[in-house]
Amino acid sequence: IEGYIDPEEELAWEGPFGDHTGFYSLPDWFPKFHVTCITHKKNAVYPATIVGIPPQEDAWIIKATERIFLTPMKLTMIPEILDMEMPPEGIAHNLTVIKINKTFQGQAQKVMNTIWGAGQMMFTKILVITGKEIDIHNYQKLAKYIFDNVKLSRDFHFSKGPLDILDHSSTQLAYGSKLCIDATNTSTGTTVKQALFSKIEIDKILKFTEQEPQISGINVSLLKKKIPVIFVSILKKEKEQFYETGKNLLNKISVSGIKILIIVDYGL
């Protein structure tokens, strides 16, 4: 398909578009493309991928990208990098796990700044940096490793910068907050001892949430694996409802050791 765009011409209102993130992008103003020629042949092969709620075909493109760029990154920018994982759930630009050979204090922050300044890696929303001890491709072991070695006040580093144009959680187009989780503090003096949640405590949490009308669902599967995270879904009706619900829930649940409460929309 051949054509041209006139930069002096008024933009056209288009959308919404279904994207590979599993969401629809909102309508927006786009330049008009004027088609002047369509060339085709018999039995043509149209190269394309089927996109939708991940993982789809593009998940394997992400995996290929991860493997292809690992060595160039090591040779040119991050000599301490040992491995990289871009989980399909993160859709490439939302979550990246980096394993490094840590030899000095602050090395994770050095890698963090390099990644956020490296071409399209600048779009990475959540960056997790680990030491060489863990298999970052085993998600259950990785999650436990992170919570065994992370203190939220010490190891969560927030920043702001460019985001992917398809980031649906940002309040501004292509710009917003980022998070780096430094899980490289693995010495015995900094290891965090996790609570072992009993069946009685887990049942107490489930019973309490059942009495809250605004809570539509709860997932405590990670608690059973000694990972201190709870997922809760609520039917949002007010602006600050997520924050207030989370605060009240953590205050009322008389079970210590829970580190993170993740609240999602009703239906998830």
N, C-alpha and C positions, 0 to 999 in steps of 0.2 A: 504494500500500500504506500503510495507516494503522495506527497502534498506539501502544504506550507501553512505556517502560522503568521498572521499579521499582528505584530506587537502593538499597532495603533488601534486595533479593533477592540470593541467592547467584549468583556468576558461573558461566558455563558454559564447559567446556573444548572449544575448537573449533580446527580446523586439521588439517593444514597447508593454506595457501591459495596458489594460483598467482598470482604478481604480475607487473606489467608490467616488472619488472626482469629477467625470465627465470629467476628463482629461486622456490622455494617458501618462504614464511614459515613458521616453526616454529609448532606448536600453542601456544595461550596461553589465558588466561582472558578471556572477553568477557561483557558484559551481555546478558541475555536480552531479545529483542524480542517482545512479545506482539501479534500481528496481530488487529485488531478489524474491519477492513474492507478489501476489495479492490475497487477500482472499475476497470472496463474498458469498452472500446467495440469495435465491429466494425472490423476492418482497422486496428488500432492500430499506430502506429510506435513501436518501442522504441529510444530513443537509447542507444547503447552503442558501445564500441570493442573490437576484438579485441586482446588483449594476449598477450605471449609474449616469446621471445628477441628483443631489439631488432635492427633497427628494425621497429616495427609501426605501427598507425594512430596511436597516441599520439605518435609521433615528430613528426607534423605539428602536433599540439596544442602540443608543446614549441616548435617553430619559430614558431608564431603568438604564443605567450607572449613569446618572445624579442623579436619585432618590436614587439608592442603596448606592452611596458613600457620599451622603450629611451628613448623621448622623455620620459615622466614621470620616469624616473630622472635624466635629464640636467637637466630643469627644476627638480627639487625637491631632489636630493641630491648628484649627481655632475656638476657642470657641465663637467668635463674629459673625460667619456666621449664617445667617437666611434663606437664600434660594440661589438656583443656577439655572441658565438657560443656556443651550447649544443649541443655535438655529440650526436647521438642515442646514441652509445656511452656517454655519461655519464648518460643517462636524466634529464636536466634538473638534478637536485640533486647529482650527483656530480662534474660538470666544467663550468666556465664560463670562457670566455676573454673578457677585457675589453680593448679598445683605448682608450688615453687620449692626450690631448695633454699630455705631461709638460713642466712649466715650472719645477719646483723639486725639490730633493732630498727623498726620503721621500714623494713624492706617491703612489707605488704602495702604500705602507703605509697612507696616508690612505684611499685607495680600498678597500683590503682590509678595513679596519675598518668602513667604511660598508656594504659589501656584506654582511658577516657580521652586521650589525645591522639589515638592511632586510627586515622581514617574512619571507616564506618563503625569501628568499635566504640567510637564516642557516643553512639546511641545506646550502649548497654545501660539498662536501668538498674539492675541488681547484679552486683559483682561479689562473688564469694572467693576468697583466697585462702588456700589451705597449705599445710606443710606437706612434706614428702611421705608421711607415714600412712596416708589413707588412699584407698581406691576410690577415686571421685566418680567412677561410673556405677558404683553400687550405692544407690540413693538412700537406702535405709541406714547403712553403715555411715554414710556421709552425714546424714541428719544427726545421728547420735554423736558423731565426732564433733560437729559444729557446736552442739549444745554442751558437750563436755569441756570445750575449750574457749567458749565465748562468754564474756560478760557484756551485757547490753550497753552499759554506761561507758565501757572502755573500748569495745571492739566494733561498735556500729558507727560508721563514718558517713555522714550525710553531705551531699553536695547538690549543686544545680548546674544544669547545662543543656545542650541540645539533646532532644529525644527524637525517635523515629516519628515520621509524619503520621504513622498509624497507631501511635500510642493513645489509647482511648481513655486512659485514666488521668491524663494531665489536664489542668485547667487552662493551659495556654497551648496554642498550636506549636508543636515541635520544640517545646521547651518545658522543663520542669525538674522535679527533684530526682536524685539518684541515691543509691545506698550501696556502700561497700561493707561487707562483713569480713573482718580480719579473724580468721580461725587458725592463725599460725602460732598463737601463744600456748604451746603444748608442754611447757615445763611443769614439773610436779607442783611447783609453788603457785601456778596460775590455773591449774585444772579445776573446773567447777564440778562439785559433786552433785549429781542429779538425784531427785527424789524418786523412790520406787513406789509408784501409785498402786495402792491395793484395790481389790475388787470393791470393797466397801466404799472407798473414797470415790471411785469412778461411778458407782451406782448412785451415790449422793449427788454428784454433779448432774447425772442424767435425770434424776427425780426432780431436782430443783428447776432445771431448764424446762421440764414438762409443765411446770406451774406458771411459766411466763408466757402470756398469750402472744406477745410479739415475736417470740422465737419459734421459727417453723421447723428447725432441724439442728442437730448437733452431731459432730463426729469426734469421737474420743479414741479412735484407733491408734493414734500415735502415743497416747498416754500408756496404752497397754504394752508398748514397745520401749517404755522408759524415755520417751521423747516428749518434753513438756509443752506440747502445743495442742490447742483445742480449736476446732472449726465450728462456727455457729452461723446459721442463716436466719435472717430476719426480713420481715416485710417492711421496707422503709417507707415512711409516710411524712417524716419531718426532716429538716435540713441537718441537724446535729444528732440525729437519732443513733447513728452507728457509734459515735463517741460516747454518748450518754449510756447506751445499752451496755457497751463494753466495760465502762467504768463501774456501773452498778453490778454487773455480773461478777467481775473479779472481786469486788468488795463483799458480795453476799456469799460467794462460794468459799466455804471454810476449809479449803484444801490448799495447803502450801506447796510451793515448788513449781506452779504453772508459770511459764515465762512469757508465752505469746498466745494471745487470743486473736484469731483471724475471723473477721466478720464478713460474710458475703451476702449477696442479694438473695431474696426469696426464690426458691426453685432450683438453686444449685446444689 
